Amino acid sequence: PIVVGVLALQGAFSEHIQLLRQAAKSLSALDPIDLHWTFSEVRTLAQLLQCDALIIPGGESTAISLVAARSNLLEPLREFVKVRRNPTWGTCAGLILLAEAANRTKRGGQELIGGLDVRVDRNHFGRQVESFVIDLDLPFLPLSGREDIGGGRRPFKAVFIRAPIVEKILPIREGPQVEEETLDETIIAPSRAPEGAVAKEAVGRPVEIMAILPGRVAALPNKPTTTRPEGGSSDIIAVRQGNVFGTSFHPELTGDSRIHVWWLGEVRKAIANRRQLDGVHTHE
Ligand code: GLN
């Protein structure tokens, strides 16, 4: 079986487990010989080491990072994501933790795991009362199969609660990160490799923009718009880089398991590849 863990230190972890179970059911309905999955809450190092893949849920990234630090999980998590390169998905607070840099953070108040060469802007849309739900067309989800009658893709109801956005794709770093515009409130995840090594390994692992939020710029007149294309679109709300995937919103707070189904498919592919490679190596 493939073991998928959900980091269960704080936040919406049980909702993720529920949707993972739902997703596994639809996968085995599609393919009866689909392999078995195990979904488990992760609070300790021993539990983390059992996992092939991991979800970091939404919640409060400062709280999650604090508890992770106290539980001595920060370094093992960095190792899991950046050295062993296990499939990892962060939603909302989870995306913040998986970013290499984050804005609007108190210095000393929060640490990042990193893995995505991006800078996120925390609480980008403002406070809790400015939370919203919006119908998104997510290009990586399959079409409904009814295009013949104009079906297209069913929109995904995305929930944004004090959500971050990806405001910048960082240059792949060589050695320790040096930001050209180091803001007081920007924090950076520690490098995991000796100088030069990250740059070399990162070749061919570009940051892919998986989804943007259309039509929000006009609604937010006090946000800087200089880096955005004319015509309205917009904020980056889902990215992937190699084994790491992040979304600004909370698919775990809807009953819709389509992203979980898609992600489990990606996890399965990554693990099949890895086992094949391991097989090749043992024959050498
Ligand atoms: N604003 C929260 C943070 O900075 C994230 C909110 C969420 O996960 N819904 O961690």
Residues whose N, C-alpha, C, O or C-beta is under 5 A from the ligand:
A	BS01	LIG	G58 G59 E60 S61 T62 T91 C92 A93 R122 N123 I161 R162
